[in-house]
């Protein structure tokens, strides 16, 4: 095959890969709403003590954190297709283990199943980088943004599936939900089989482990990683107790559900245009804007507990997360070479998972001790401090004329 034919073949594969990645992302991301709706209830059903009801979800997050970097390195060596299919396989096994646990009343097996589901979620999180790999440099932010927009579909379809399958297990609750997780994994794997994504090792651009570790020392890499982690962590911290705060303020479940619904729309809806905005003003500017919106969400939440304030705070929280997380992912792609990408992306997602897990576990403590208002403000210094640091770093980078690759 000549050079021109090789280029045409690569272009053809990229054109075919992107829609397949979008379909796979849309399907596989439907698992997360089901897990959010089911995990604590299933834990409460099997746990020997009520205080252990959220242990399955915590171990799921821990599995995500612990295996994010190894899975990214695995993808760097064997390709994203192999890594995503590995996640699919672990998801199926984990879901079936949870079914087994429910049938035979085994809490420890439920925990093992959720650890595997957490590892699978770590593999799925790299779908946004697979979308980036399928685009030209100019369109990489748009590719990441559009892949994240598929979460909007999952946010509406996933919870509906819970209602459809909840009675499948008969007298044993939640069996249908976990069977649905396995079925979603099978369907989501179908478009993945059609992907043609080379690994960094196969292209000769893979860096050695010790060489790749150097990328983690670069301030620009940690700036993007900190933005992604803080965006995800604060979003989790303020979103999770919102229904409790609204109930305490006298609002109904229907009202709190509607606030969460619009929060999800704000999280994923802007993804259709976030990539274009990044191309226009730059990833750093979008990251800073996202952090400021998250800070604004905290301030609004602290100033008022009227219904309008909950709507405004949660919408700002969703858009801020979208800009902060997608901006950070795009910035990471900009400044890291192909050979160093597995290490940098793995470290990034590990930090995001760790911060999210810590925030999820601390939210209940903060809400019960300091209350909704102070919980909303607890991350304000970090958000504003990081935004200022990113502005200064960007200014100094332009002054020095450095091109980071």
Secondary structure, DSSP 8 states (H G I E B T S, - for coil): --HHHHHHHHHHHHHHHHHHHHHHHHHHTHHHHHHHHHHHHHHHHH-SSGGGTTHHHHHHHHHHHHHHHHHHHHHHHH-HHHHHHHHHHHHHHHHHHHHHHHHHT-HHHHHHHHHHHHHHHHHHTTHHHHHHHTS-GGGHHHHHHHHHHHHHHHHHHHHHHHHHHTTTTTTSTTHHHHHHHHHHHHHHHHHHHT-----TTTTT----HHHHHGGGG-HHHHHHHHHHHHHHHHHHHHHHTHHHHHHHTT--HHHHHHHHHHHHHHHHHTHHHHHHHHHHH-HHHHHHHHHHHHHHHHHHHHH--SHHHHHHHHHHHHHHHHHHHHHHHHHHHHHS-HHHHHHHHHHHHHHHHHHHHHHHHHHHHHHHHTHHHHHHHTTHHHHHHHHHHHHHHHHHHHHHT----
